[in-house]
Amino acid sequence: MNTTTKDTILAQVEEALATIRPHLKTDGGDIEIVELTDDMILRFKWLGNCETCSMSTMTMKGGIEHTIKTNVPAVKSVEAVNGFFVD
């Protein structure tokens, strides 16, 4: 996959995340994109209170993953690289 395509997809992901970030920030957290693999797996890192929150898995599945996959169908999977339930 070329860099332009990845950049376009990452820009779409950032737009989708803009709808979720205010809710995360209200609780003192946020997320940061780490990478978009060639297999279209989006990896992100929990920041702030989200790093140790016991609800992070539910937030990831019900909020982040759902929003990204709905708005950016090219993304096949979403994974956290840190957090309460992820090594």
N, C-alpha and C positions, 0 to 999 in steps of 0.2 A: 504494500500500500504506500502511495506517495505521501510526502509531507503535507502537501496542500490539502489532500483529502482528510488526513488526520487533524490538521489545524481547523478545518471546517467543522468536523464532528466535535472536536473539543470546544469550539465556540458555541455550538448548539447545546452541548452539555452544560457549559457555564450559564447559558440563558435559562435552561431548565432548573439548575441549582439556585438561580436567583430567586425563584419562587419559594424555595424551601429554607434558604439561609436565614431569613428573618426569624423563623421559628427556632432554629438551632441557636441563634445568637441570643434570643430571649432567655434561654437556659444557660448561657455562658459557654456555648460550644460553636463549632463550625467544622467544615471539612475542607480538605485540600486534595486536589487531583494529583496523583503520583505519576500515573502513566495510562496510556491507552495502547494496549498491545496490538500486534498485527492481527491477532485472532478476535479483535474487537471486545476485549475484556477491559473494563474501566476499573482501575485500582485507585483507591483514595485512602487518605489518612484522617482519622478523627482528630480534632483539635479541642483544646480546652476541656470543659466538663464532659464532653461526649466521649473522651478517651476512656473514662472509667465508669460511665453510666451503664447500669444494668439493663436499660431499655434500648441500648444502641443497636442490638440485633433487630428489634422490632422497627426501630426508626429506619434502619438500613433497608429492610425488606418492604415495609409498608409505605415509606416515604421516599427515600432516595432512589432505590432501585425502580420502584413503580414509576416515579416521575421521569427518570432518565429514559427508561425503556419505552414509555408512552410517547415522549417527545422526541426521542432520538432512536428510532428503531434499528439503526445500524449497530448500536451497542448490544452485544449478546448477553453480557453478564456484568455484574457489579460486585466488587470485592473490597472489603476493608483490609488494610495491611497492618492495622493495630487495633486496639480496643479491648473491651471487657471479655468478649468471647473469641477473639481472633488472635492467633499468635503472631 
